[in-house]
Amino acid sequence: MATIVSINTTKLIPKDDAVANAAIFEGNHPIVGDRVIEGDGTSQEAWQNWVGLQDLTQLEITKSFTPYQRVCIFAPHPDDEVLGCGGLLQQLAANGNPIVLIHVTNGTQSHPNSQIYSQESLNIIRPQESVKALEVLGVANQVTTMALNLADGNVFAQQDQFHQELSAIIQPEDILITTFINDGHPDHEATGQVVASFAKQQHLACYQVLIWAWHWAKPGDSRIPWHCAMRVN
């Protein structure tokens, strides 16, 4: 199993309830430990100037993904598929791989206490934004989207249900892509851990992508398994 990292990183801004709650603990957070999302985070420039990225082995799509082999991408919230692997989505589409995008939650906790965006409206808006993003990437016609509708901000408590959903969705030859098991957001870590565990049990290829880790980690950070990481150009 490899951790995919992308040279084209995105600077992220804390926005949802689980992230906000992660920052208020003194000492280590009970779920994400010392991988806490707070402040401005590591700059895009710092990552782009890190020579270690160029030293990573390049993931060659045509060799690692057989054309027409189905790829299932798990996004804890709508938009994580774009932030985590937008470029990879384009390369998979160009390679002829059918893509199934699974939104684990609909991201309804992204604007807590907002007077503009209620949870009900976000339940519609965020999946719609994902569709628009896929259109901009030019891959919408090759992506089938489904929603598991787990509760946003509480994926860890729903791991059994999540695992049951995987048993119904995943096929024997699928390749799985999920968030990094230590990404720093509770929902991201829960998603990564459930999917990676399922893949191991079923002997399936599974790749993990960094999203919030770009924020809290530093170049060369020992909390990232760079020794098994690959880059996507």
C-alpha positions as CSV (number, residue, x, y, z in Angstrom):
1,M,0.0,0.0,0.0
2,A,1.4,3.4,-1.0
3,T,0.7,6.9,0.2
4,I,0.2,9.1,-2.9
5,V,1.4,12.7,-2.5
6,S,1.0,15.4,-5.0
7,I,3.5,18.2,-5.8
8,N,0.6,20.5,-6.7
9,T,-0.4,21.0,-3.1
10,T,-3.3,23.1,-1.9
11,K,-3.2,25.4,1.2
12,L,-6.3,24.6,3.2
13,I,-8.2,26.7,5.8
14,P,-9.9,25.1,8.8
15,K,-13.7,25.2,8.3
16,D,-15.7,22.4,9.8
17,D,-16.8,21.4,13.3
18,A,-14.5,18.3,13.7
19,V,-11.5,20.4,12.8
20,A,-12.4,23.2,15.2
21,N,-13.0,20.7,18.0
22,A,-9.6,19.1,17.3
23,A,-7.8,22.3,18.1
24,I,-9.3,23.0,21.6
25,F,-7.7,20.0,23.4
26,E,-4.7,20.6,25.6
27,G,-2.1,18.0,24.8
28,N,-2.9,15.3,22.3
29,H,-6.3,15.0,20.7
30,P,-8.0,11.7,21.6
31,I,-8.4,10.6,18.0
32,V,-5.8,12.5,15.9
33,G,-3.1,12.8,18.6
34,D,-0.5,15.5,17.7
35,R,-1.8,15.8,14.1
36,V,-3.9,18.9,15.0
37,I,-5.1,21.3,12.4
38,E,-4.7,24.9,13.5
39,G,-3.3,28.2,12.4
40,D,-2.1,28.9,8.8
41,G,-0.2,25.6,8.5
42,T,2.7,24.9,6.3
43,S,2.9,27.1,3.2
44,Q,2.5,25.9,-0.3
45,E,5.9,27.4,-1.1
46,A,7.6,25.4,1.6
47,W,6.2,22.1,0.2
48,Q,7.1,23.1,-3.4
49,N,10.6,24.0,-2.4
50,W,11.2,20.7,-0.6
51,V,13.6,18.6,-2.6
52,G,12.2,15.5,-1.0
53,L,9.1,15.6,-3.1
54,Q,11.2,15.3,-6.3
55,D,13.0,12.3,-4.8
56,L,9.8,10.3,-4.4
57,T,9.0,7.6,-6.9
58,Q,6.5,8.7,-9.5
59,L,3.3,6.8,-9.7
60,E,2.9,5.7,-13.3
61,I,-0.8,5.4,-14.0
62,T,-0.5,3.2,-17.1
63,K,1.6,0.6,-15.2
64,S,-0.2,0.6,-11.8
65,F,-3.8,0.9,-13.1
66,T,-5.0,-1.5,-15.8
67,P,-7.3,0.3,-18.3
68,Y,-11.0,-0.4,-17.6
69,Q,-10.2,-1.6,-14.1
70,R,-12.6,0.1,-11.7
71,V,-11.2,2.6,-9.2
72,C,-13.2,3.5,-6.1
73,I,-12.4,6.8,-4.5
74,F,-13.6,7.5,-0.9
75,A,-14.1,11.1,0.1
76,P,-15.0,11.8,3.7
77,H,-16.7,14.9,2.6
78,P,-17.7,16.2,-0.9
79,D,-14.6,18.1,-2.2
80,D,-12.0,15.8,-0.6
81,E,-11.8,13.9,-3.9
82,V,-10.7,17.1,-5.6
83,L,-8.4,18.4,-2.9
84,G,-6.8,15.0,-2.4
85,C,-6.5,13.6,-6.0
86,G,-8.0,16.0,-8.6
87,G,-5.0,15.4,-10.9
88,L,-5.1,11.7,-10.3
89,L,-8.8,11.7,-11.3
90,Q,-7.9,13.3,-14.6
91,Q,-5.1,10.8,-15.3
92,L,-7.4,7.8,-14.4
93,A,-10.1,9.1,-16.7
94,A,-7.5,9.5,-19.5
95,N,-6.3,5.9,-18.8
96,G,-9.9,4.6,-19.4
97,N,-10.6,3.6,-15.8
98,P,-14.2,3.7,-14.7
99,I,-14.3,5.7,-11.4
100,V,-16.7,5.3,-8.5
101,L,-16.7,8.3,-6.1
102,I,-18.1,7.5,-2.7
103,H,-19.0,10.4,-0.5
104,V,-18.8,9.0,3.1
105,T,-20.7,12.0,4.5
106,N,-22.3,15.0,2.8
107,G,-20.2,17.5,4.8
108,T,-23.2,19.1,6.6
109,Q,-21.0,20.2,9.6
110,S,-18.8,22.4,7.5
111,H,-20.3,25.7,8.6
112,P,-21.4,25.3,12.2
113,N,-23.6,28.1,13.6
114,S,-23.8,29.7,10.2
115,Q,-26.8,32.0,9.6
116,I,-26.5,31.4,5.9
117,Y,-25.7,27.7,5.4
118,S,-27.9,25.4,7.4
119,Q,-27.2,21.7,7.6
120,E,-30.2,21.0,5.3
121,S,-28.9,23.4,2.6
122,L,-25.3,22.0,2.9
123,N,-26.7,18.5,2.4
124,I,-27.6,19.7,-1.1
125,I,-25.0,22.3,-1.9
126,R,-21.8,20.3,-1.1
127,P,-22.7,17.3,-3.4
128,Q,-23.7,19.8,-6.1
129,E,-20.3,21.5,-5.7
130,S,-18.6,18.2,-6.2
131,V,-20.4,17.6,-9.4
132,K,-19.4,21.0,-10.7
133,A,-15.8,20.4,-9.8
134,L,-15.8,17.1,-11.7
135,E,-17.1,19.0,-14.7
136,V,-14.3,21.5,-14.4
137,L,-11.8,18.7,-14.3
138,G,-13.4,17.2,-17.4
139,V,-14.1,13.8,-15.8
140,A,-17.7,14.0,-14.9
141,N,-18.8,11.6,-17.6
142,Q,-16.5,8.9,-16.3
143,V,-17.4,9.2,-12.6
144,T,-20.3,7.5,-10.9
145,T,-21.1,9.1,-7.5
146,M,-22.8,7.5,-4.6
147,A,-23.4,8.7,-1.0
148,L,-23.2,6.6,2.2
149,N,-24.9,9.4,4.2
150,L,-22.9,8.7,7.4
151,A,-23.1,11.5,10.0
152,D,-20.5,14.2,9.3
153,G,-18.0,14.6,12.1
154,N,-18.7,11.2,13.6
155,V,-17.4,8.6,11.1
156,F,-15.4,6.9,13.8
157,A,-18.5,5.9,15.7
158,Q,-20.0,4.5,12.5
159,Q,-17.2,2.2,11.4
160,D,-19.3,-1.0,11.6
161,Q,-21.9,0.5,9.3
162,F,-19.2,1.8,7.0
163,H,-17.6,-1.7,6.7
164,Q,-21.0,-3.2,5.9
165,E,-21.4,-0.6,3.1
166,L,-18.0,-1.5,1.7
167,S,-19.0,-5.2,1.5
168,A,-22.0,-4.2,-0.7
169,I,-20.1,-1.8,-2.9
170,I,-16.6,-3.2,-3.6
171,Q,-15.9,-5.7,-6.3
172,P,-13.1,-8.3,-6.3
173,E,-10.8,-6.5,-8.8
174,D,-11.4,-2.9,-7.5
175,I,-8.5,-0.5,-6.7
176,L,-9.3,1.6,-3.6
177,I,-8.2,5.2,-3.0
178,T,-8.8,6.8,0.4
179,T,-7.6,9.5,2.7
180,F,-4.4,9.0,4.7
181,I,-5.0,7.0,7.9
182,N,-3.2,9.7,9.9
183,D,-4.5,12.8,8.0
184,G,-5.3,14.8,11.1
185,H,-9.1,15.2,10.6
186,P,-11.1,12.6,12.6
187,D,-13.4,11.8,9.6
188,H,-10.4,11.5,7.3
189,E,-8.6,9.2,9.6
190,A,-11.7,7.0,10.2
191,T,-12.3,6.8,6.4
192,G,-8.7,5.9,5.7
193,Q,-8.5,3.3,8.5
194,V,-11.8,1.5,7.5
195,V,-11.0,1.4,3.8
196,A,-7.4,0.4,4.3
197,S,-8.4,-2.4,6.7
198,F,-11.1,-3.6,4.3
199,A,-8.6,-3.6,1.4
200,K,-6.1,-5.7,3.5
201,Q,-8.8,-8.2,4.4
202,Q,-9.9,-8.5,0.7
203,H,-6.4,-8.4,-0.7
204,L,-7.1,-5.3,-2.8
205,A,-4.8,-2.6,-3.9
206,C,-5.3,0.5,-1.8
207,Y,-3.7,4.0,-2.1
208,Q,-3.9,6.8,0.5
209,V,-3.9,10.5,-0.3
210,L,-2.8,13.4,1.9
211,I,-5.2,16.3,2.4
212,W,-5.0,17.9,5.9
213,A,-1.5,16.5,6.4
214,W,-0.2,19.1,4.0
215,H,-1.4,21.7,6.6
216,W,-0.1,20.3,9.9
217,A,3.0,18.4,8.7
218,K,6.4,19.9,7.7
219,P,8.6,18.9,4.8
220,G,10.3,15.6,5.9
221,D,7.9,15.2,8.8
222,S,8.6,11.9,10.5
223,R,4.8,11.4,11.0
224,I,4.4,10.9,7.2
225,P,5.6,7.5,5.8
226,W,7.7,9.1,3.0
227,H,9.6,5.8,2.5
228,C,6.5,4.3,0.8
229,A,5.1,7.5,-0.7
230,M,4.8,8.1,-4.4
231,R,4.2,11.4,-6.2
232,V,1.7,12.2,-8.9
233,N,2.9,14.7,-11.5
